[in-house]
Amino acid sequence: MGMMLEFKTFAMKGNVVDMAVGIIIGVAFGKIISSFVADVIMPPIGVLLGGVDFSDLAITIKTAVGGAAAVTLNYGKFIQTVVDFLIIAFVIFMGIKAMNSLKKKEEAAPSSPPPPPKEEVLLTEIRDLLKQK
């Protein structure tokens, strides 16, 4: 029973739960990005490349015989996946770069210095009074 208690303690730690939530959100975001690439980005790229659809490119290793399907090497799907990855990586890079530039602007913006503590104000007043005498 000690192992179950130890596992429960491990599984309920904040880091594990946070990581699980991050993975779930990441998978959902990945689906959004994949749809964006496949449905918005790739059609214009396909038009620019003369209507080539990478996913249809394949080499037939063995033709279909009877009820058996043909054996193909679908290198077009691989090319499509690589292009998708490069576009996704570039979009994420640009997003992080934009966030970092916003963060730098916030850090660079000079804010008014905080007021000095009461003790320092009091000591300054005492110093000024002593100078006047």
VMD Tcl script that builds the backbone (N, CA, C; Angstrom):
set m [mol new atoms 399]
animate dup $m
set s [atomselect $m all]
$s set {name element resname resid chain x y z} {
  {N N MET 1 A 0.821 -1.204 0.000}
  {CA C MET 1 A 0.000 0.000 0.000}
  {C C MET 1 A 0.861 1.263 0.000}
  {N N GLY 2 A 2.087 1.159 0.473}
  {CA C GLY 2 A 2.967 2.310 0.509}
  {C C GLY 2 A 3.296 2.831 -0.878}
  {N N MET 3 A 3.394 1.917 -1.846}
  {CA C MET 3 A 3.695 2.320 -3.210}
  {C C MET 3 A 2.540 3.119 -3.800}
  {N N MET 4 A 1.314 2.735 -3.514}
  {CA C MET 4 A 0.141 3.461 -4.013}
  {C C MET 4 A 0.091 4.864 -3.414}
  {N N LEU 5 A 0.395 4.983 -2.124}
  {CA C LEU 5 A 0.405 6.289 -1.473}
  {C C LEU 5 A 1.502 7.171 -2.067}
  {N N GLU 6 A 2.661 6.576 -2.314}
  {CA C GLU 6 A 3.763 7.328 -2.911}
  {C C GLU 6 A 3.405 7.789 -4.331}
  {N N PHE 7 A 2.754 6.896 -5.111}
  {CA C PHE 7 A 2.325 7.273 -6.456}
  {C C PHE 7 A 1.297 8.395 -6.409}
  {N N LYS 8 A 0.354 8.305 -5.470}
  {CA C LYS 8 A -0.675 9.352 -5.337}
  {C C LYS 8 A -0.010 10.683 -5.006}
  {N N THR 9 A 0.955 10.674 -4.118}
  {CA C THR 9 A 1.671 11.897 -3.765}
  {C C THR 9 A 2.396 12.465 -4.978}
  {N N PHE 10 A 3.035 11.587 -5.752}
  {CA C PHE 10 A 3.752 12.018 -6.955}
  {C C PHE 10 A 2.784 12.595 -7.990}
  {N N ALA 11 A 1.686 11.885 -8.244}
  {CA C ALA 11 A 0.753 12.284 -9.300}
  {C C ALA 11 A 0.015 13.573 -8.967}
  {N N MET 12 A -0.152 13.884 -7.714}
  {CA C MET 12 A -0.912 15.064 -7.327}
  {C C MET 12 A -0.029 16.274 -7.067}
  {N N LYS 13 A 1.274 16.148 -7.287}
  {CA C LYS 13 A 2.146 17.310 -7.154}
  {C C LYS 13 A 1.745 18.346 -8.187}
  {N N GLY 14 A 1.929 19.590 -7.872}
  {CA C GLY 14 A 1.560 20.667 -8.775}
  {C C GLY 14 A 2.272 20.602 -10.102}
  {N N ASN 15 A 3.550 20.214 -10.091}
  {CA C ASN 15 A 4.315 20.172 -11.343}
  {C C ASN 15 A 3.737 19.166 -12.327}
  {N N VAL 16 A 3.324 18.008 -11.835}
  {CA C VAL 16 A 2.793 16.975 -12.719}
  {C C VAL 16 A 1.460 17.421 -13.305}
  {N N VAL 17 A 0.612 17.990 -12.475}
  {CA C VAL 17 A -0.692 18.457 -12.946}
  {C C VAL 17 A -0.503 19.608 -13.950}
  {N N ASP 18 A 0.386 20.539 -13.644}
  {CA C ASP 18 A 0.668 21.650 -14.566}
  {C C ASP 18 A 1.190 21.134 -15.900}
  {N N MET 19 A 2.065 20.137 -15.845}
  {CA C MET 19 A 2.610 19.570 -17.069}
  {C C MET 19 A 1.506 18.897 -17.892}
  {N N ALA 20 A 0.608 18.182 -17.220}
  {CA C ALA 20 A -0.483 17.519 -17.927}
  {C C ALA 20 A -1.390 18.539 -18.611}
  {N N VAL 21 A -1.704 19.606 -17.907}
  {CA C VAL 21 A -2.537 20.658 -18.503}
  {C C VAL 21 A -1.816 21.277 -19.695}
  {N N GLY 22 A -0.529 21.521 -19.567}
  {CA C GLY 22 A 0.244 22.082 -20.666}
  {C C GLY 22 A 0.266 21.177 -21.884}
  {N N ILE 23 A 0.395 19.882 -21.656}
  {CA C ILE 23 A 0.406 18.929 -22.770}
  {C C ILE 23 A -0.943 18.907 -23.463}
  {N N ILE 24 A -2.018 18.900 -22.691}
  {CA C ILE 24 A -3.365 18.880 -23.272}
  {C C ILE 24 A -3.609 20.134 -24.104}
  {N N ILE 25 A -3.245 21.287 -23.559}
  {CA C ILE 25 A -3.414 22.532 -24.305}
  {C C ILE 25 A -2.503 22.539 -25.531}
  {N N GLY 26 A -1.296 22.018 -25.400}
  {CA C GLY 26 A -0.377 21.949 -26.524}
  {C C GLY 26 A -0.909 21.089 -27.662}
  {N N VAL 27 A -1.529 19.961 -27.319}
  {CA C VAL 27 A -2.104 19.091 -28.349}
  {C C VAL 27 A -3.246 19.812 -29.055}
  {N N ALA 28 A -4.108 20.484 -28.290}
  {CA C ALA 28 A -5.219 21.218 -28.899}
  {C C ALA 28 A -4.697 22.350 -29.779}
  {N N PHE 29 A -3.678 23.060 -29.310}
  {CA C PHE 29 A -3.091 24.143 -30.093}
  {C C PHE 29 A -2.437 23.586 -31.348}
  {N N GLY 30 A -1.827 22.407 -31.232}
  {CA C GLY 30 A -1.217 21.759 -32.386}
  {C C GLY 30 A -2.236 21.457 -33.471}
  {N N LYS 31 A -3.433 21.058 -33.066}
  {CA C LYS 31 A -4.492 20.801 -34.053}
  {C C LYS 31 A -4.894 22.098 -34.759}
  {N N ILE 32 A -4.962 23.187 -34.013}
  {CA C ILE 32 A -5.302 24.480 -34.614}
  {C C ILE 32 A -4.231 24.882 -35.623}
  {N N ILE 33 A -2.973 24.758 -35.235}
  {CA C ILE 33 A -1.876 25.130 -36.124}
  {C C ILE 33 A -1.848 24.222 -37.352}
  {N N SER 34 A -2.072 22.916 -37.155}
  {CA C SER 34 A -2.083 21.994 -38.294}
  {C C SER 34 A -3.190 22.357 -39.279}
  {N N SER 35 A -4.352 22.701 -38.762}
  {CA C SER 35 A -5.448 23.112 -39.636}
  {C C SER 35 A -5.095 24.406 -40.351}
  {N N PHE 36 A -4.484 25.347 -39.656}
  {CA C PHE 36 A -4.085 26.613 -40.259}
  {C C PHE 36 A -3.115 26.372 -41.414}
  {N N VAL 37 A -2.138 25.507 -41.170}
  {CA C VAL 37 A -1.144 25.214 -42.209}
  {C C VAL 37 A -1.792 24.499 -43.384}
  {N N ALA 38 A -2.590 23.455 -43.099}
  {CA C ALA 38 A -3.170 22.641 -44.171}
  {C C ALA 38 A -4.248 23.388 -44.955}
  {N N ASP 39 A -5.046 24.199 -44.265}
  {CA C ASP 39 A -6.213 24.803 -44.907}
  {C C ASP 39 A -6.009 26.251 -45.347}
  {N N VAL 40 A -5.038 26.940 -44.767}
  {CA C VAL 40 A -4.840 28.357 -45.094}
  {C C VAL 40 A -3.506 28.601 -45.794}
  {N N ILE 41 A -2.442 28.023 -45.290}
  {CA C ILE 41 A -1.109 28.295 -45.817}
  {C C ILE 41 A -0.789 27.451 -47.056}
  {N N MET 42 A -1.072 26.158 -47.014}
  {CA C MET 42 A -0.660 25.268 -48.097}
  {C C MET 42 A -1.394 25.496 -49.419}
  {N N PRO 43 A -2.680 25.833 -49.452}
  {CA C PRO 43 A -3.305 26.075 -50.768}
  {C C PRO 43 A -2.609 27.158 -51.594}
  {N N PRO 44 A -2.288 28.337 -51.016}
  {CA C PRO 44 A -1.552 29.316 -51.837}
  {C C PRO 44 A -0.165 28.828 -52.251}
  {N N ILE 45 A 0.514 28.088 -51.364}
  {CA C ILE 45 A 1.828 27.551 -51.720}
  {C C ILE 45 A 1.677 26.550 -52.858}
  {N N GLY 46 A 0.615 25.743 -52.803}
  {CA C GLY 46 A 0.351 24.797 -53.889}
  {C C GLY 46 A 0.101 25.495 -55.206}
  {N N VAL 47 A -0.623 26.623 -55.175}
  {CA C VAL 47 A -0.873 27.392 -56.393}
  {C C VAL 47 A 0.436 27.967 -56.924}
  {N N LEU 48 A 1.277 28.491 -56.042}
  {CA C LEU 48 A 2.569 29.046 -56.460}
  {C C LEU 48 A 3.467 27.977 -57.081}
  {N N LEU 49 A 3.328 26.750 -56.591}
  {CA C LEU 49 A 4.165 25.659 -57.102}
  {C C LEU 49 A 3.502 24.930 -58.267}
  {N N GLY 50 A 2.460 25.502 -58.823}
  {CA C GLY 50 A 1.822 24.898 -59.988}
  {C C GLY 50 A 0.794 23.840 -59.637}
  {N N GLY 51 A 0.185 23.947 -58.491}
  {CA C GLY 51 A -0.863 23.007 -58.104}
  {C C GLY 51 A -0.352 21.677 -57.588}
  {N N VAL 52 A 0.919 21.602 -57.223}
  {CA C VAL 52 A 1.472 20.350 -56.718}
  {C C VAL 52 A 0.953 20.097 -55.314}
  {N N ASP 53 A 0.403 18.907 -55.120}
  {CA C ASP 53 A -0.015 18.483 -53.781}
  {C C ASP 53 A 1.001 17.447 -53.331}
  {N N PHE 54 A 1.822 17.807 -52.382}
  {CA C PHE 54 A 2.899 16.929 -51.948}
  {C C PHE 54 A 2.393 15.590 -51.443}
  {N N SER 55 A 1.242 15.576 -50.789}
  {CA C SER 55 A 0.767 14.339 -50.151}
  {C C SER 55 A 0.439 13.250 -51.165}
  {N N ASP 56 A 0.269 13.579 -52.443}
  {CA C ASP 56 A -0.034 12.574 -53.456}
  {C C ASP 56 A 1.217 11.946 -54.065}
  {N N LEU 57 A 2.385 12.466 -53.763}
  {CA C LEU 57 A 3.617 11.937 -54.339}
  {C C LEU 57 A 3.982 10.613 -53.680}
  {N N ALA 58 A 4.223 9.601 -54.497}
  {CA C ALA 58 A 4.555 8.284 -53.969}
  {C C ALA 58 A 5.270 7.463 -55.038}
  {N N ILE 59 A 6.007 6.485 -54.583}
  {CA C ILE 59 A 6.656 5.526 -55.470}
  {C C ILE 59 A 6.006 4.176 -55.195}
  {N N THR 60 A 5.553 3.525 -56.252}
  {CA C THR 60 A 4.929 2.215 -56.094}
  {C C THR 60 A 6.026 1.151 -56.065}
  {N N ILE 61 A 6.099 0.439 -54.966}
  {CA C ILE 61 A 7.098 -0.618 -54.804}
  {C C ILE 61 A 6.558 -1.931 -55.385}
  {N N LYS 62 A 5.293 -2.183 -55.084}
  {CA C LYS 62 A 4.652 -3.400 -55.593}
  {C C LYS 62 A 3.232 -3.046 -55.985}
  {N N THR 63 A 2.855 -3.339 -57.197}
  {CA C THR 63 A 1.510 -3.005 -57.668}
  {C C THR 63 A 0.472 -3.885 -56.994}
  {N N ALA 64 A -0.759 -3.420 -57.034}
  {CA C ALA 64 A -1.863 -4.155 -56.425}
  {C C ALA 64 A -2.095 -5.447 -57.196}
  {N N VAL 65 A -2.234 -6.532 -56.467}
  {CA C VAL 65 A -2.484 -7.835 -57.082}
  {C C VAL 65 A -3.705 -8.437 -56.404}
  {N N GLY 66 A -4.737 -8.682 -57.185}
  {CA C GLY 66 A -5.955 -9.283 -56.638}
  {C C GLY 66 A -6.555 -8.393 -55.568}
  {N N GLY 67 A -6.747 -8.935 -54.387}
  {CA C GLY 67 A -7.346 -8.181 -53.282}
  {C C GLY 67 A -6.320 -7.430 -52.449}
  {N N ALA 68 A -5.038 -7.667 -52.692}
  {CA C ALA 68 A -3.986 -7.015 -51.914}
  {C C ALA 68 A -3.745 -5.605 -52.447}
  {N N ALA 69 A -3.622 -4.675 -51.529}
  {CA C ALA 69 A -3.384 -3.280 -51.915}
  {C C ALA 69 A -1.944 -3.106 -52.385}
  {N N ALA 70 A -1.723 -2.067 -53.139}
  {CA C ALA 70 A -0.381 -1.765 -53.628}
  {C C ALA 70 A 0.498 -1.312 -52.471}
  {N N VAL 71 A 1.767 -1.632 -52.559}
  {CA C VAL 71 A 2.746 -1.195 -51.563}
  {C C VAL 71 A 3.419 0.049 -52.142}
  {N N THR 72 A 3.279 1.174 -51.416}
  {CA C THR 72 A 3.839 2.432 -51.915}
  {C C THR 72 A 4.732 3.080 -50.872}
  {N N LEU 73 A 5.676 3.829 -51.367}
  {CA C LEU 73 A 6.541 4.652 -50.517}
  {C C LEU 73 A 6.019 6.079 -50.650}
  {N N ASN 74 A 5.311 6.555 -49.633}
  {CA C ASN 74 A 4.624 7.848 -49.677}
  {C C ASN 74 A 5.555 8.967 -49.217}
  {N N TYR 75 A 6.526 9.284 -50.031}
  {CA C TYR 75 A 7.472 10.335 -49.668}
  {C C TYR 75 A 6.834 11.720 -49.714}
  {N N GLY 76 A 5.747 11.874 -50.440}
  {CA C GLY 76 A 5.049 13.156 -50.499}
  {C C GLY 76 A 4.454 13.552 -49.158}
  {N N LYS 77 A 3.924 12.570 -48.432}
  {CA C LYS 77 A 3.379 12.855 -47.094}
  {C C LYS 77 A 4.491 13.311 -46.153}
  {N N PHE 78 A 5.675 12.707 -46.313}
  {CA C PHE 78 A 6.814 13.114 -45.495}
  {C C PHE 78 A 7.219 14.555 -45.817}
  {N N ILE 79 A 7.291 14.874 -47.110}
  {CA C ILE 79 A 7.632 16.247 -47.513}
  {C C ILE 79 A 6.603 17.221 -46.952}
  {N N GLN 80 A 5.317 16.849 -47.032}
  {CA C GLN 80 A 4.247 17.699 -46.507}
  {C C GLN 80 A 4.410 17.906 -45.004}
  {N N THR 81 A 4.751 16.847 -44.290}
  {CA C THR 81 A 4.949 16.946 -42.840}
  {C C THR 81 A 6.127 17.846 -42.510}
  {N N VAL 82 A 7.213 17.749 -43.272}
  {CA C VAL 82 A 8.383 18.608 -43.046}
  {C C VAL 82 A 8.031 20.068 -43.309}
  {N N VAL 83 A 7.295 20.327 -44.402}
  {CA C VAL 83 A 6.875 21.704 -44.710}
  {C C VAL 83 A 5.970 22.229 -43.598}
  {N N ASP 84 A 5.036 21.390 -43.130}
  {CA C ASP 84 A 4.158 21.790 -42.024}
  {C C ASP 84 A 4.974 22.149 -40.792}
  {N N PHE 85 A 5.966 21.294 -40.471}
  {CA C PHE 85 A 6.805 21.547 -39.303}
  {C C PHE 85 A 7.554 22.867 -39.441}
  {N N LEU 86 A 8.143 23.114 -40.601}
  {CA C LEU 86 A 8.901 24.352 -40.793}
  {C C LEU 86 A 8.011 25.589 -40.657}
  {N N ILE 87 A 6.806 25.513 -41.199}
  {CA C ILE 87 A 5.883 26.648 -41.085}
  {C C ILE 87 A 5.464 26.841 -39.635}
  {N N ILE 88 A 5.133 25.746 -38.954}
  {CA C ILE 88 A 4.729 25.834 -37.543}
  {C C ILE 88 A 5.868 26.390 -36.700}
  {N N ALA 89 A 7.089 25.889 -36.917}
  {CA C ALA 89 A 8.247 26.372 -36.153}
  {C C ALA 89 A 8.472 27.856 -36.401}
  {N N PHE 90 A 8.315 28.296 -37.651}
  {CA C PHE 90 A 8.515 29.713 -37.972}
  {C C PHE 90 A 7.447 30.573 -37.301}
  {N N VAL 91 A 6.193 30.120 -37.330}
  {CA C VAL 91 A 5.104 30.879 -36.694}
  {C C VAL 91 A 5.338 30.978 -35.191}
  {N N ILE 92 A 5.738 29.883 -34.566}
  {CA C ILE 92 A 6.008 29.904 -33.124}
  {C C ILE 92 A 7.192 30.820 -32.829}
  {N N PHE 93 A 8.237 30.757 -33.657}
  {CA C PHE 93 A 9.396 31.636 -33.485}
  {C C PHE 93 A 8.977 33.103 -33.543}
  {N N MET 94 A 8.153 33.447 -34.539}
  {CA C MET 94 A 7.718 34.836 -34.683}
  {C C MET 94 A 6.851 35.260 -33.486}
  {N N GLY 95 A 6.004 34.369 -33.013}
  {CA C GLY 95 A 5.181 34.689 -31.847}
  {C C GLY 95 A 6.020 34.933 -30.605}
  {N N ILE 96 A 6.997 34.075 -30.366}
  {CA C ILE 96 A 7.870 34.241 -29.195}
  {C C ILE 96 A 8.720 35.490 -29.347}
  {N N LYS 97 A 9.171 35.765 -30.558}
  {CA C LYS 97 A 9.967 36.978 -30.795}
  {C C LYS 97 A 9.135 38.224 -30.501}
  {N N ALA 98 A 7.859 38.219 -30.917}
  {CA C ALA 98 A 6.977 39.355 -30.637}
  {C C ALA 98 A 6.747 39.503 -29.138}
  {N N MET 99 A 6.538 38.386 -28.446}
  {CA C MET 99 A 6.333 38.454 -26.992}
  {C C MET 99 A 7.576 38.983 -26.295}
  {N N ASN 100 A 8.756 38.539 -26.730}
  {CA C ASN 100 A 9.998 39.017 -26.114}
  {C C ASN 100 A 10.209 40.502 -26.358}
  {N N SER 101 A 9.859 40.992 -27.548}
  {CA C SER 101 A 10.032 42.420 -27.811}
  {C C SER 101 A 9.066 43.244 -26.967}
  {N N LEU 102 A 7.862 42.736 -26.747}
  {CA C LEU 102 A 6.929 43.437 -25.862}
  {C C LEU 102 A 7.447 43.453 -24.430}
  {N N LYS 103 A 8.036 42.343 -24.006}
  {CA C LYS 103 A 8.575 42.261 -22.650}
  {C C LYS 103 A 9.734 43.228 -22.478}
  {N N LYS 104 A 10.592 43.352 -23.514}
  {CA C LYS 104 A 11.721 44.281 -23.445}
  {C C LYS 104 A 11.234 45.719 -23.377}
  {N N LYS 105 A 10.154 46.029 -24.113}
  {CA C LYS 105 A 9.608 47.387 -24.067}
  {C C LYS 105 A 9.084 47.707 -22.678}
  {N N GLU 106 A 8.454 46.725 -22.040}
  {CA C GLU 106 A 7.952 46.952 -20.681}
  {C C GLU 106 A 9.098 47.180 -19.711}
  {N N GLU 107 A 10.170 46.395 -19.875}
  {CA C GLU 107 A 11.321 46.542 -18.988}
  {C C GLU 107 A 12.052 47.854 -19.250}
  {N N ALA 108 A 12.097 48.287 -20.502}
  {CA C ALA 108 A 12.839 49.492 -20.856}
  {C C ALA 108 A 12.099 50.763 -20.469}
  {N N ALA 109 A 10.792 50.688 -20.357}
  {CA C ALA 109 A 10.008 51.876 -20.014}
  {C C ALA 109 A 10.372 52.316 -18.596}
  {N N PRO 110 A 10.924 53.536 -18.472}
  {CA C PRO 110 A 11.310 53.984 -17.133}
  {C C PRO 110 A 10.066 54.302 -16.299}
  {N N SER 111 A 10.036 53.715 -15.161}
  {CA C SER 111 A 8.929 54.016 -14.256}
  {C C SER 111 A 9.443 54.981 -13.194}
  {N N SER 112 A 8.538 55.698 -12.598}
  {CA C SER 112 A 8.958 56.641 -11.562}
  {C C SER 112 A 9.505 55.847 -10.386}
  {N N PRO 113 A 10.592 56.324 -9.816}
  {CA C PRO 113 A 11.188 55.583 -8.704}
  {C C PRO 113 A 10.230 55.587 -7.513}
  {N N PRO 114 A 10.261 54.537 -6.747}
  {CA C PRO 114 A 9.369 54.490 -5.585}
  {C C PRO 114 A 9.771 55.559 -4.571}
  {N N PRO 115 A 8.815 56.059 -3.817}
  {CA C PRO 115 A 9.165 57.081 -2.823}
  {C C PRO 115 A 10.093 56.494 -1.767}
  {N N PRO 116 A 11.007 57.331 -1.252}
  {CA C PRO 116 A 11.942 56.824 -0.247}
  {C C PRO 116 A 11.190 56.468 1.035}
  {N N PRO 117 A 11.751 55.567 1.814}
  {CA C PRO 117 A 11.103 55.195 3.072}
  {C C PRO 117 A 11.040 56.386 4.036}
  {N N LYS 118 A 10.143 56.305 4.987}
  {CA C LYS 118 A 9.918 57.407 5.935}
  {C C LYS 118 A 11.182 57.745 6.723}
  {N N GLU 119 A 11.952 56.715 7.058}
  {CA C GLU 119 A 13.171 56.963 7.830}
  {C C GLU 119 A 14.146 57.823 7.027}
  {N N GLU 120 A 14.244 57.526 5.738}
  {CA C GLU 120 A 15.167 58.285 4.899}
  {C C GLU 120 A 14.706 59.736 4.761}
  {N N VAL 121 A 13.424 59.954 4.612}
  {CA C VAL 121 A 12.881 61.317 4.517}
  {C C VAL 121 A 13.166 62.068 5.812}
  {N N LEU 122 A 12.955 61.400 6.926}
  {CA C LEU 122 A 13.187 62.020 8.233}
  {C C LEU 122 A 14.664 62.367 8.408}
  {N N LEU 123 A 15.551 61.470 8.018}
  {CA C LEU 123 A 16.983 61.746 8.131}
  {C C LEU 123 A 17.403 62.892 7.215}
  {N N THR 124 A 16.797 62.968 6.032}
  {CA C THR 124 A 17.101 64.064 5.116}
  {C C THR 124 A 16.682 65.399 5.718}
  {N N GLU 125 A 15.515 65.423 6.336}
  {CA C GLU 125 A 15.042 66.663 6.975}
  {C C GLU 125 A 15.974 67.077 8.113}
  {N N ILE 126 A 16.410 66.110 8.917}
  {CA C ILE 126 A 17.325 66.412 10.021}
  {C C ILE 126 A 18.639 66.956 9.465}
  {N N ARG 127 A 19.155 66.334 8.395}
  {CA C ARG 127 A 20.401 66.783 7.788}
  {C C ARG 127 A 20.255 68.234 7.291}
  {N N ASP 128 A 19.131 68.536 6.638}
  {CA C ASP 128 A 18.910 69.889 6.118}
  {C C ASP 128 A 18.821 70.896 7.258}
  {N N LEU 129 A 18.171 70.536 8.365}
  {CA C LEU 129 A 18.074 71.437 9.522}
  {C C LEU 129 A 19.459 71.690 10.122}
  {N N LEU 130 A 20.295 70.664 10.196}
  {CA C LEU 130 A 21.640 70.821 10.748}
  {C C LEU 130 A 22.487 71.716 9.855}
  {N N LYS 131 A 22.298 71.617 8.533}
  {CA C LYS 131 A 23.065 72.456 7.624}
  {C C LYS 131 A 22.689 73.919 7.767}
  {N N GLN 132 A 21.423 74.186 8.076}
  {CA C GLN 132 A 20.973 75.563 8.211}
  {C C GLN 132 A 21.555 76.237 9.449}
  {N N LYS 133 A 21.916 75.509 10.475}
  {CA C LYS 133 A 22.424 76.103 11.708}
  {C C LYS 133 A 23.858 76.389 11.624}
}
mol reanalyze $m
mol bondsrecalc $m
mol representation Tube
mol addrep $m
